[in-house]
Amino acid sequence: MSTVKQLHLLGFVQHGVNSHATGMWRHQRDKVGYHFSSVEYWQHMGRTMERGMFDGVFIADELAPYSTHDGNSDDTVKYAVQCPTHEPSTIVPIIAAATRHLGIGVTLSTMFVHPYSMCRLLSSLDHISKGRVAWNVVSSYSKSEWEAYGFEDITPREERYDRMEEYLELCYKLWDSWEPGAVVADKASGVYADPAKVKVVDHQGKYFKSKGRHFCEPSPQGRPVIWQAGSSGRGRDFAAKHAEAIFAVHPNVERMNEYVTDVNSRITKKFNRKAGSVKFIYGIQTVVAETKAEAQAKYDRMLSCIPLEGALAWISGHFGLDFSKMDLNSHVQNLEVPGIQGLFESIIYAKDPQGRIPVTVKEAALIYAQGMGMPVLVGTPVDIVDRMEVFADKGGADGFMLAATYTPGCFEEFADMVTPELQRRGRLRTSYSGSTLRENLLGADYETYEAVSNSA
Ligand SMILES: Cc1cc2nc3c(=O)[nH]c(=O)nc-3n(C[C@H](O)[C@H](O)[C@H](O)COP(=O)(O)O)c2cc1C
């Protein structure tokens, strides 16, 4: 029996030409023999992650091309800055059909879809995948998303979180509305379901109204596994209250510790949930090779693919500020960002754990462009697992989301080289123990829905 903490792994990707490493579509090893929107590509990605004993794939998403940079989306389109990105839930059944154990986490925004439709979609996907679906709950932080849906202005963060609270409240009501034993399926009597056990949900809230029965029978997991990545104060509360796995990006152990201490205290003290019932998953990027020198050469080649204008378009989009108007040598330390606050911190603290060494706009763009500010682990399998162990044992990581570089190659290399090293040290499963994503991700730490819903 292993005594070291076992780690969880997720592959962090988008249903698009380029995920979270800007310019990687240009790399000679990217998508060799595949188009990003093909069935074969996603089947192969899923099978590769399952071979590498990942818990799941994390499909990130946003709803429209970023347009903050210079007030337009030209550089976003020109340099493939997460653009084009196709609809994420369309690939869930493809990955599900190609795999048996891999979880499939899909990012779906609460902002422009009614909770009734969202619940139906997620229940259907959980059925199709036999209980392997997670939902990364987001509220659309980017102005371009709001404009694409016909709004002039973005709703401020606080109100987005208020609305999202009510959104989940209604989702929980719908998912839990079919009681155990509701499905009778008795061919002799002709009774399929017992209406006395299928509640009519009647929700009359501030933001949503809904009256009716959930249209899907209970799926294997009942509710999808809830994932969250909000990192402002309000976002941390939301995650601590609702999530079963939380995602964060921190450049060093000190920042990881600050985060895990704060969020754990919210989980256990503020929301009265069981310690360990929420998994902390940190972003990392790995560049692996047989020798350190080879890995460094690989990394240098990746960095040479980054276009500065594309990098600036990306940080403008993620942080909601127009960096095209700023001097490339000015410092970013004191900027107030309306966009993703938590990810901005990965830049502020990129050079030292106290954030005292200033970071220029140009440096910020280039650091961020390689992998959203995640620590980049470059080296042999031993070097990489050494660092992962430090993040796990000293930084509180329960697992990692691995940001794609070139695909599917980076996941093939991880499965071939890093997975065996993790297993050799007892850090990673050698077979899947559960049949659902929740069982694999949470194991004995699984907490009942009632406990989550009733948390203060
Ligand atoms: C690691 C990480 C991944 C994220 N992925 C997405 C995403 O795919 N789509 C999205 O709309 N927001 C994404 N976000 C944004 C958040 O979930 C959240 O909506 C945003 O950070 C604003 O909330 P905050 O200010 O509380 O952080 C991500 C954030 C982090 C830290």
The ligand as an SDF file (V2000), in Angstrom:
LIG
                    3D

 31 33  0  0  0  0  0  0  0  0999 V2000
   -7.0430   27.6630  -14.4980 C   0  0  0  0  0  0  0  0  0  0  0  0
   -8.2010   28.4620  -14.9780 C   0  0  0  0  0  0  0  0  0  0  0  0
   -8.9120   28.0340  -16.0900 C   0  0  0  0  0  0  0  0  0  0  0  0
  -10.0140   28.7620  -16.5420 C   0  0  0  0  0  0  0  0  0  0  0  0
  -10.6770   28.3580  -17.6490 N   0  0  0  0  0  0  0  0  0  0  0  0
  -11.7150   29.0860  -18.1120 C   0  0  0  0  0  0  0  0  0  0  0  0
  -12.3990   28.7300  -19.3010 C   0  0  0  0  0  0  0  0  0  0  0  0
  -12.0790   27.7410  -19.9400 O   0  0  0  0  0  0  0  0  0  0  0  0
  -13.4170   29.5100  -19.7130 N   0  0  0  0  0  0  0  0  0  0  0  0
  -13.8210   30.6440  -19.0300 C   0  0  0  0  0  0  0  0  0  0  0  0
  -14.7760   31.2940  -19.4670 O   0  0  0  0  0  0  0  0  0  0  0  0
  -13.1900   31.0050  -17.9070 N   0  0  0  0  0  0  0  0  0  0  0  0
  -12.1520   30.2750  -17.4410 C   0  0  0  0  0  0  0  0  0  0  0  0
  -11.5040   30.6640  -16.3230 N   0  0  0  0  0  0  0  0  0  0  0  0
  -12.0250   31.8440  -15.6420 C   0  0  0  0  0  0  0  0  0  0  0  0
  -12.7800   31.5610  -14.3730 C   0  0  0  0  0  0  0  0  0  0  0  0
  -13.3550   30.3560  -14.1700 O   0  0  0  0  0  0  0  0  0  0  0  0
  -13.5590   32.7380  -13.8090 C   0  0  0  0  0  0  0  0  0  0  0  0
  -14.7590   32.9140  -14.4420 O   0  0  0  0  0  0  0  0  0  0  0  0
  -12.7770   33.9600  -13.9520 C   0  0  0  0  0  0  0  0  0  0  0  0
  -11.5630   33.6520  -13.3980 O   0  0  0  0  0  0  0  0  0  0  0  0
  -13.4190   35.1810  -13.2890 C   0  0  0  0  0  0  0  0  0  0  0  0
  -13.5570   34.9490  -11.9650 O   0  0  0  0  0  0  0  0  0  0  0  0
  -12.5030   35.3940  -10.8820 P   0  0  0  0  0  0  0  0  0  0  0  0
  -12.2600   36.8210  -11.0960 O   0  0  0  0  0  0  0  0  0  0  0  0
  -13.1700   35.0440   -9.6000 O   0  0  0  0  0  0  0  0  0  0  0  0
  -11.2520   34.5980  -11.0980 O   0  0  0  0  0  0  0  0  0  0  0  0
  -10.4040   29.9540  -15.8550 C   0  0  0  0  0  0  0  0  0  0  0  0
   -9.6700   30.3780  -14.7450 C   0  0  0  0  0  0  0  0  0  0  0  0
   -8.5780   29.6560  -14.2990 C   0  0  0  0  0  0  0  0  0  0  0  0
   -7.8510   30.1370  -13.1000 C   0  0  0  0  0  0  0  0  0  0  0  0
  1  2  1  0
  2  3  1  0
  2 30  2  0
  3  4  2  0
  4  5  1  0
  4 28  1  0
  5  6  2  0
  6  7  1  0
  6 13  1  0
  7  8  2  0
  7  9  1  0
  9 10  1  0
 10 11  2  0
 10 12  1  0
 12 13  2  0
 13 14  1  0
 14 15  1  0
 14 28  1  0
 15 16  1  0
 16 17  1  0
 16 18  1  0
 18 19  1  0
 18 20  1  0
 20 21  1  0
 20 22  1  0
 22 23  1  0
 23 24  1  0
 24 25  2  0
 24 26  1  0
 24 27  1  0
 28 29  2  0
 29 30  1  0
 30 31  1  0
M  END
$$$$
